Amino acid sequence: MQTKSNNFALVALTALFFVMGFITVLNDILIPHLKVIFELNHFESALVQFCFFGAYFVTGGVFGKLLEKIGYPVGIVLGFILTAIGCVLFYPAASMASYSIFLGAFFILASGVVLLQTAGNPFVTLLAPGKEATALTLVQAFNSLGTTLGPIFGAAFILSDTVKYASKLEEAQSVQIPYLAIAGILILLAIVIYLLKLPDIRKRTEVVNEENYDKKESLFEYPHFVLGAAAIFFYVGAEVSIGSFLILTMEKFANIKEITAAKYIVYYWGGAMIGRFIGSFIMTKIAPNKCLAFNSIINICLIIIAILIGGKIAMIALLVIGLFNSIMFPTIFSLATKKLGKLTSKASGLISMAIVGGALIPPVQGLVADYFNLLISYIVPLLCYFYILFFAFRGYRTK
């Protein structure tokens, strides 16, 4: 039964999802910024996403076990603190102009985000029994709001004309105050969540009314789950990779300054927020796999247009992809975990580890960009969407 205390807790958790989106999208601002400061090639600049999303694979399982012992409210408090520590480490990284320290800071910051996400998602579903989908849609909307506002913050407080700075060191130090401010807000949120004394709900209701459709004991015996986890890997990889190189693409092929290009990123992530609401309605009328197939086809066409035409047409095409990305993660997730019965919870954890695609796909695109050019490198996310199209047509089917 959902109580007023639970409703209050859900409201408090919207801040958690907003922060996760806000901090994650700032990577798209920092990648081109650090590329110039440290004179990096595309592969080296993409290591930001490698360290950030690699944390999902490295720490996800560890935090899952930790939360079983300490509970979700404590996990959220620790998540905010760990994320704040990562933000604070940007200060010495900038002072010493050390890219390696920046990468370490990204990993620690991301580990905090992983802890927040690992605690936040199941906490929301447990707080809203019978209304899980509605509650998750609400908090995910705030996550999308964070990804929409993050680029505006980054453009205003991190990026600026390089003529302001007398040296690369001063330019690197432009991230110090913004990230210290973010760290302060995170610590404040940790204190607020601690003082709220959110209900400690650790009892997970098992799916007892739906048996595994063929009684198998291992998740890897279910092809639709394995193919679905791979689809999550390629989806997150494509989404993150495109976002990572958008500013650099707009600079090089549309002759738009970095600070202006950063503001256009709002349309990429804002489109995802709008599409999430539109898609949730459309999928009550049309089968989810058909919606997934349609969106995949549109994104494939948009990338092909961008590669072949270039210029501002390419910029517009790549930005519009955000709108059609919107329903992909939850749709793939639901199709991949269909009819798994008591194995659904374990499947959820393994699929979360597949988010490591966001760590591996951007460096691959970076390598292609270094050997050919930036527009050609979008072949990498293009191939990812072809796989998602395959999953939408055939891979999702249960035997």
N, C-alpha and C positions, 0 to 999 in steps of 0.2 A: 504494500500500500504506500502511495506517495504522500508524504506529509508536508506541512509548511516548511519544516526544517530542511527537507530534501529540496523543495523549490528554491529556498534561499541559497542552498549549497550550489544548485545549478546556475543561479545568477552569478555567484562568485566565480564559478569555473569559466564563465565566458571570458574573463580577464586572462585566464591561462591560455585559452585558444587564440585570443587576439595577439598575445605576446609571442606565441610560437610562430604565427604567420608573419608578424612584423619583423622579428629577428631573422628568420630564414630568408626572406626576400631581400634583405640588405646585402646578402652575398652578391646579388646581381649588380649592385651599385659598386661594391668594393672590388670585384674582379677587374673591371677596366681601370679603376683607380690605381690599384696595386700593380697592374701590368705596366703602366706608364712609370710609376715611381721606381720600380725595381728592374725596369727594362726586361720584362719577361716575354717569352714567346707564348703562343696560345696554349700549348700543353702545360707549361709551368703555371700559367694563371689559373687553369682549370683545377689545379691541385687544391684550391680553396674548397671546391665542392667535394673533391676526393676525401679531404680530411673531415669535412662537415658531415656528409652522408655516410662516410665510412664508420662514423661513430654509432650509427644505427645497428650495423652488423656486429661491431665489437662489443658494445655495451647493452644492446637490447635484451639479450637473454639473461645477463647478470642482473639487470634492474628488475626484470620480471620476477626472479627468485627473491630479490631483496624486498620487493613490495609485499610478498606473501608474509614476510616477518614483521615489517614496520607499518603496513597499512597505507592506503592511498593518501589521506591528508598529510601525513608526515612525509611521504614521498614527494608530494607537490611542494612542500616547504623546502625540502632538500634540493629539488629540481630548480627552483627559483634561485637558491643560493649558489648552486654549481654554475648555472648560466651566468649569474652576476660575476663570479670569479673569472670566467672566460672573458667577459667584457672588460674587466679590470686589467687583464693581461695585455689588452691592446695598448695600454699606456707604455709599458716597458718595450713592447715590440716596436712601437713608433719611435720612442726615444732612441733606441739603438738601431733603428732602420733595418730590422732583421726580418726577412721574409719567413725564415724557419720558425721564429718565435710567433709570428702571426699565424702560421699554420697550426702550431701547437695550441694557440689560443682558440682558434676555430674548432679544434677537436674537443677541447674542454667545454667550450660554450655549447657545442652541439650535443655533447653528452648530457648536459643539463636539460636541453630541449627533449632529448630522447626520454629522460626520466619523467619529464612533465607529460609527454605524450603517452608513455607506458602507463602512467597512473591516471591520466585524464580520461582516455577513451573508455576503459571499463567502468571507471567511477561514474561517468555520465549515464551509462546504460543501467547500472545498478540503482542509481538514484531515481530513475524514471521507469519502473517496471510497467510493461504494457504500452509504454509510449517511447520506446527506445529510439525509433526512427525520427520522431518529431524532435526529441531532445538533441540528437546528434546533428540534425539539420540546423537547429538553432545555433549550437556552439560552432559548427563548421562555418556558418555564415560569419561569425565573428573572426574566425581564422582567416577567411577570405578578406574581411575588412582590414585585417592587419597587413595582408600581402598587398592590398590596394594602397594603403596609406604609407607603408614603409618606403617606397620609392620617392614619395614627396618629401619625407623627412630626410632621406639620404641626399637628394638633390639640393635641399636647402642648407643642410648643416655639414655635409661631408664633401660634396663636390663644389668646386668653384673654379673660376678661371685661374690657370696656373701662373699668370703674371703676378698674382698676389704674393707668391712665395719666392723667397730669395734662393732657396735650395730644395733639393729633393727631400732632405730631412724635414724641413718645415712642412712640405706637402704631405709627408707621411704622418706628421703630428696632427694633421687636420682631423683625424679620426678619434683623437684622445678624448676631447671634451664630450662629443656626442655619445661615445660608448661608456664613459664614466657616468653620464646622466642616465643612460639606460640601466647601468648597474645599480644606481641609486633607486630607481623605480622598482627594479626586480627585488631588491632587499626590502623595500617598503611593502611590496605585495606579499613577500614571504612572512613578514610580521603580521600583516592583516589576516592572511589565511590561518596562521597559527592562533591568533586571538579569536577568530571566528569559531574555533573548535568544531570543525565540520564533522558530520557523523562518520564513524569508522565502519564502513560496510565492506567486509571482506568475504562474506559468504556468497560465492558465485553459484547461481542457479544452473544446474546442468540441464542440458537438453534431453529430457527423459521421454517426451512425447513424440520424438522422431528418431527412430533407430537408423544406424548406418544402412543405406539402402541395400547393401549386399554383405553386411556383417564383417567387413574386413577390419583388421586391427591396425594396419599401417597407413598413414596418409599417402605415402608414396605409391600405394597400390591404386590410387584414384587418379586417373589421367587428367581429369578436368581440374583437379586441385593443382597438380604439378604444372600444367600448362597455364593455369591462372596465376600461380606465383611468378612464373616467368613473365606473364603479361604485366604484372605489377612492376617487376624489375625494369622492363622496357618502357613502360609508361612514365614512371618517375624519372628514369634516365632521360627520356626525350623532353619532358616538361622542364626539368632543371637545366638540361644542356641548352635548349633554346633560350631560356631566360638568361643564362650565363653569357651568351654571346650576342644578345640583342643590341646592347649599347654599342659594342664594337662594330657590329654590322651597320647600324645606323650612321655611325661616324664615318665609316669607310665608303659605303655605297650610296648613302643618301645625303652626305655632306652636312650632317647635323652635329652640333657640338655635344660633347659628353654631358654637360649639365642639362641641356635641353632633351637629349635622348633619354636621360634618366627619368624625366617626367613622363615620357611616352610609355615607360614600362607599366605605368598605372593602368593603361588600357589592356595590357596582357593579363595582369592579375585581376583587374576589375571585371574583365570579361568572364573570367572563371567564376567570380562571385555571382554575376547575373545569370550565367548559364546554369549554375547549380539550382537556382530557384525555378528557372524555366524547365530544366530537365526533370526535376522532381515531379512536376505536373504532367509533362508529356509522357513520362514512363508509367503513369496510371492508365494511359490509353494505348501505348505501344510497348511491345515486349522489350525489356532492357537490352537484350543482345542485339536487337535490330537498331536501337538507338546508338549503341556502342559501335556497330558496323557503320552506320551513317556518319557519325562523328569522325571515325577513323578515315573514311573515304574523303571527307571534306579536308581534313588535315593533310592527307597525302597530296591532294590537289593544290592546297595552299603552298606547301613546301616546293612542289614542282614549279609552280608559278614564280616563287621567289628566286629559285635557282636559275631559271631560264630568262627572266626579265630583268631582275636586279633593280637598282635605284629605289625610289620611294614606293613603287609597287611592291617590291620585296619587303620593305619595312611594314607596309600595311598588311600584307599577307601573313607575315610572321606574327604580328600583334594579334590578328584575328584568331590565330590558333588557340589562344587562351580561352576564348569563348567555347570552343569545341572540346577542349581538355576537361571542362568542368565536371561532367558526369562520369568520367572514365574510372577514376580510382574507386568510388563506392560501387559502381556497376561491376567492375572486374572482381572486386572483393566479394560481392554477394553471389556472383556466378561461380566463383572458385570454391566457395564454402558451402554450396548447395548440397543438401542431402548427406552431410557428413555426420549428422547426429551428435553423439557424445564427443567426437573428435573435433568439433567446430572450434572450441576454445584453443586447442593446441594448434590448429590450422591458422587461427588468427595471429598467433605469435610468430609462426614461421613466415607468414606473408609479410608481417611487419619487417622482418629481416631482409626481405626482397627489396626494400626501399634503398638498399645499398646500390641499386642501379643509378641513383643520383650521384654516387661517388665515382662510378666507373665509366659511364657513358660520356660525360663532359670531357675528360682527358682524351678519350678516343676521338671525339670531334675536334679537339684541339690539335691532335697529331695530324689529322686530315687537313685542317686549316693551315698548319705549318708547311706541309708538303705540297699542297695545291693552293687553295685560297679559301677565304671564309665562307663565301656563298656555296662553293662545292661541298664544304664540310657538312652542310645540312642534309646530305645524303645519309648521315648517321642516324639522326632522329627519324628521317623518312623510313628507313628500314625498320625502326622500332614500331612505327605506326602500321606498317605492313604486317608485322607479327600480331599486333592487337586486332587487326582486321581478321586474320586467320582465327584467332581465339573467338571473336564474335560470331563467326560463321560456323566453325566446327569444334574448336577446342573446348568450348564451354559445356558441351553435351555430356551428360552422364550416361553410362551404358544402360 
